[in-house]
Amino acid sequence: MAAVRDRYNQFVNGFNQRYEPHVRQHLCKIYIMLGCTSAATATGAFLQMQNLIDLGIIAALCSLLFILGLHFYRDNGKNYYRRVGMLYAFGFCSGQTMGPLLKYIASIDPSIIITALLGTFITFVSLSLAALFAERAKFLYLGGVLVSIINTMAFLSIINMFFQSVLVQLGQLYIGVLVMAAFILFDTQNIVEKVRAGSTDVVQHSMDLFFDVLSLFRRLLIILTQKEERKRKEECHKRR
């Protein structure tokens, strides 16, 4: 216990020495809001899966509207709670849109969802700590590279609508996981630098990280599901 306590104290002291009080407070608010948004997403998905609330296509349209609203309805110091409500509503609608996918995966193997959740959580925490304890602005160079990769992937997705290449689809998934992981590193350090420059938009910063987490979770879900489907097909062939 003493060794664990010493490690914890070293961690806290190192974090406090590295970051100013207002940066630490801002990061704390971001992670709390990120957790609440994720909870709203889980609630939306659960209600959809249980057929208690199913907004269908309305959820997708509302998600788009809330994103556009948060983009154009900028923080002015007086609209904080309205923007927080919009962010949580976006999280809820995102859960609603994921409900059908989660329901399908649960019919195959519910443990896939748990595995994807744990993988997303561990990846996010590990990379966030890596970004926070790395050299200042070490990962900011990734911004331009990641945007270029995302644009290339979007272009390939459009082209692949005509060719339906399985190889391209798999590449999109696996490369997408690496890209989202890199975005966690980039966004974490980018947020810190924005706060030091005077930005206090907790909602926008939370939304940036929420996008990373949600995108990573979706890709892990699909990869694990496809792996399980291939495994079952191989077992069926062996039995025959």
C-alpha positions as CSV (number, residue, x, y, z in Angstrom):
1,M,0.0,0.0,0.0
2,A,2.8,2.4,0.8
3,A,4.4,1.9,-2.6
4,V,1.1,2.6,-4.3
5,R,0.6,5.7,-2.2
6,D,4.1,6.9,-3.1
7,R,3.5,6.3,-6.8
8,Y,0.2,8.2,-6.6
9,N,1.8,11.1,-4.8
10,Q,4.6,11.3,-7.4
11,F,2.0,11.3,-10.1
12,V,-0.1,14.1,-8.5
13,N,3.0,16.2,-7.7
14,G,4.4,15.7,-11.2
15,F,1.0,16.7,-12.7
16,N,0.7,19.8,-10.5
17,Q,4.2,20.9,-11.3
18,R,3.6,20.5,-15.0
19,Y,0.3,22.4,-15.3
20,E,-1.0,25.7,-14.0
21,P,-4.0,25.6,-11.6
22,H,-6.4,27.0,-14.2
23,V,-5.3,24.4,-16.7
24,R,-5.8,21.6,-14.1
25,Q,-9.3,22.9,-13.3
26,H,-10.2,23.1,-17.0
27,L,-9.0,19.6,-17.7
28,C,-11.0,18.3,-14.7
29,K,-14.2,20.0,-16.0
30,I,-13.6,18.5,-19.5
31,Y,-13.2,14.9,-18.2
32,I,-16.3,15.2,-16.0
33,M,-18.3,16.6,-19.0
34,L,-16.9,13.9,-21.2
35,G,-18.0,11.3,-18.7
36,C,-21.5,12.8,-18.5
37,T,-21.8,12.9,-22.3
38,S,-20.8,9.3,-22.6
39,A,-23.4,8.4,-19.9
40,A,-26.0,10.2,-22.1
41,T,-24.9,8.2,-25.1
42,A,-25.2,4.9,-23.1
43,T,-28.7,6.0,-21.9
44,G,-29.8,6.7,-25.5
45,A,-28.4,3.4,-26.7
46,F,-30.0,1.4,-23.9
47,L,-33.4,3.0,-24.4
48,Q,-33.3,2.2,-28.1
49,M,-32.2,-1.4,-27.6
50,Q,-35.0,-1.9,-25.1
51,N,-37.5,-0.3,-27.5
52,L,-38.5,2.2,-24.8
53,I,-37.5,5.3,-26.9
54,D,-36.6,4.9,-30.6
55,L,-36.2,8.1,-32.4
56,G,-35.0,6.4,-35.6
57,I,-33.9,8.8,-38.4
58,I,-34.9,11.8,-36.2
59,A,-31.9,10.9,-33.9
60,A,-29.5,11.2,-36.8
61,L,-31.0,14.5,-37.9
62,C,-31.0,15.9,-34.4
63,S,-27.3,14.9,-34.0
64,L,-26.5,16.9,-37.1
65,L,-28.5,19.9,-35.9
66,F,-26.9,19.8,-32.4
67,I,-23.4,19.6,-33.9
68,L,-24.1,22.6,-36.2
69,G,-25.7,24.4,-33.3
70,L,-22.6,24.0,-31.1
71,H,-20.4,25.1,-34.0
72,F,-22.2,28.3,-34.8
73,Y,-23.6,29.0,-31.3
74,R,-20.3,30.0,-29.8
75,D,-19.5,30.4,-26.1
76,N,-20.2,34.0,-25.1
77,G,-20.0,33.5,-21.3
78,K,-23.8,33.6,-20.9
79,N,-24.9,30.5,-22.8
80,Y,-22.9,27.8,-21.0
81,Y,-25.8,25.7,-19.7
82,R,-27.6,25.8,-23.0
83,R,-24.5,24.6,-24.8
84,V,-24.0,21.9,-22.2
85,G,-27.6,20.8,-22.8
86,M,-26.9,20.6,-26.5
87,L,-23.8,18.5,-26.0
88,Y,-25.7,16.0,-23.7
89,A,-28.6,15.9,-26.2
90,F,-26.0,15.2,-29.0
91,G,-24.6,12.4,-26.8
92,F,-28.1,10.9,-26.3
93,C,-28.9,11.1,-30.0
94,S,-25.6,9.4,-30.8
95,G,-26.5,6.6,-28.5
96,Q,-29.9,6.3,-30.3
97,T,-28.2,6.0,-33.7
98,M,-25.8,3.3,-32.3
99,G,-28.7,1.3,-30.8
100,P,-29.4,-0.9,-33.9
101,L,-25.7,-1.7,-34.3
102,L,-25.4,-2.6,-30.6
103,K,-28.6,-4.7,-30.7
104,Y,-27.2,-6.7,-33.6
105,I,-23.8,-7.2,-31.9
106,A,-25.6,-8.3,-28.7
107,S,-27.5,-10.9,-30.7
108,I,-24.1,-12.3,-31.8
109,D,-22.1,-12.0,-28.6
110,P,-22.8,-9.4,-25.9
111,S,-19.2,-9.7,-24.6
112,I,-18.0,-7.9,-27.7
113,I,-19.6,-4.7,-26.4
114,I,-17.9,-5.0,-23.0
115,T,-14.5,-5.8,-24.7
116,A,-14.9,-2.7,-27.0
117,L,-15.8,-0.5,-24.0
118,L,-12.8,-1.7,-22.0
119,G,-10.5,-1.3,-25.0
120,T,-11.8,2.2,-25.6
121,F,-11.5,3.2,-22.0
122,I,-8.0,1.8,-21.5
123,T,-6.8,3.3,-24.8
124,F,-8.2,6.7,-24.0
125,V,-6.8,6.9,-20.5
126,S,-3.4,5.6,-21.6
127,L,-3.0,8.0,-24.5
128,S,-4.4,10.9,-22.5
129,L,-1.8,10.4,-19.8
130,A,0.9,9.9,-22.4
131,A,-0.1,13.3,-24.0
132,L,-0.3,15.1,-20.6
133,F,3.1,13.8,-19.5
134,A,4.9,14.1,-22.8
135,E,7.0,17.2,-23.8
136,R,4.9,20.3,-24.4
137,A,3.3,20.4,-27.8
138,K,5.1,17.2,-28.8
139,F,2.1,15.8,-30.7
140,L,0.8,19.0,-32.2
141,Y,2.5,18.2,-35.5
142,L,0.1,15.3,-36.0
143,G,-2.8,17.7,-36.7
144,G,-2.0,18.3,-40.4
145,V,-1.1,14.7,-41.0
146,L,-4.3,13.4,-39.4
147,V,-6.5,15.7,-41.4
148,S,-4.8,14.6,-44.6
149,I,-5.4,10.9,-43.7
150,I,-9.0,11.6,-42.8
151,N,-9.5,13.4,-46.2
152,T,-7.9,10.5,-48.0
153,M,-10.0,7.9,-46.2
154,A,-13.2,9.9,-47.0
155,F,-12.2,10.0,-50.7
156,L,-11.5,6.3,-50.7
157,S,-14.9,5.6,-49.1
158,I,-16.6,7.5,-51.9
159,I,-14.7,5.6,-54.5
160,N,-15.3,2.3,-52.8
161,M,-19.0,2.8,-53.0
162,F,-18.7,1.8,-56.7
163,F,-16.0,-1.0,-56.3
164,Q,-17.0,-2.5,-52.9
165,S,-13.5,-3.6,-52.1
166,V,-13.3,-5.6,-48.8
167,L,-9.6,-4.8,-48.5
168,V,-10.4,-1.0,-48.6
169,Q,-13.1,-1.5,-46.0
170,L,-10.8,-3.4,-43.7
171,G,-8.0,-0.8,-44.2
172,Q,-10.5,2.0,-43.3
173,L,-11.4,0.3,-40.1
174,Y,-7.9,-0.6,-38.9
175,I,-6.3,2.6,-40.0
176,G,-9.2,4.5,-38.5
177,V,-8.4,3.0,-35.1
178,L,-4.8,4.3,-35.3
179,V,-6.0,7.7,-36.5
180,M,-8.5,8.1,-33.7
181,A,-5.8,7.0,-31.2
182,A,-3.5,9.7,-32.6
183,F,-6.3,12.2,-32.4
184,I,-6.5,11.6,-28.7
185,L,-2.9,12.5,-28.4
186,F,-3.2,15.6,-30.6
187,D,-6.5,16.9,-29.2
188,T,-5.3,16.5,-25.6
189,Q,-2.2,18.6,-26.1
190,N,-4.1,21.0,-28.4
191,I,-6.7,21.7,-25.7
192,V,-4.0,22.4,-23.1
193,E,-2.3,24.9,-25.4
194,K,-5.7,26.6,-26.2
195,V,-6.4,26.9,-22.5
196,R,-3.0,28.5,-21.9
197,A,-3.8,30.9,-24.7
198,G,-7.0,31.9,-23.0
199,S,-9.7,29.6,-24.4
200,T,-12.2,28.5,-21.7
201,D,-14.8,26.7,-23.9
202,V,-15.2,23.5,-21.9
203,V,-18.1,22.3,-24.1
204,Q,-16.1,22.5,-27.3
205,H,-13.1,20.9,-25.8
206,S,-15.2,18.1,-24.4
207,M,-16.9,17.6,-27.8
208,D,-13.5,17.2,-29.5
209,L,-12.5,14.4,-27.2
210,F,-16.0,12.8,-27.3
211,F,-15.7,12.5,-31.1
212,D,-12.4,10.7,-30.6
213,V,-13.8,8.3,-28.1
214,L,-17.0,7.6,-30.0
215,S,-15.2,7.0,-33.3
216,L,-12.7,4.7,-31.6
217,F,-15.5,2.7,-29.9
218,R,-17.5,2.3,-33.1
219,R,-14.5,1.0,-35.0
220,L,-13.5,-1.4,-32.3
221,L,-17.1,-2.7,-32.2
222,I,-17.1,-3.4,-35.9
223,I,-13.6,-5.0,-36.0
224,L,-14.5,-7.3,-33.1
225,T,-17.8,-8.2,-34.6
226,Q,-16.3,-9.0,-38.0
227,K,-13.7,-11.2,-36.3
228,E,-16.4,-13.1,-34.4
229,E,-18.5,-13.6,-37.6
230,R,-15.4,-15.0,-39.4
231,K,-14.7,-17.3,-36.5
232,R,-18.3,-18.7,-36.6
233,K,-18.2,-19.1,-40.3
234,E,-15.0,-21.1,-40.1
235,E,-16.5,-23.3,-37.3
236,C,-19.6,-23.9,-39.5
237,H,-17.4,-25.0,-42.4
238,K,-15.4,-27.4,-40.2
239,R,-18.6,-29.0,-39.0
240,R,-19.7,-29.6,-42.5
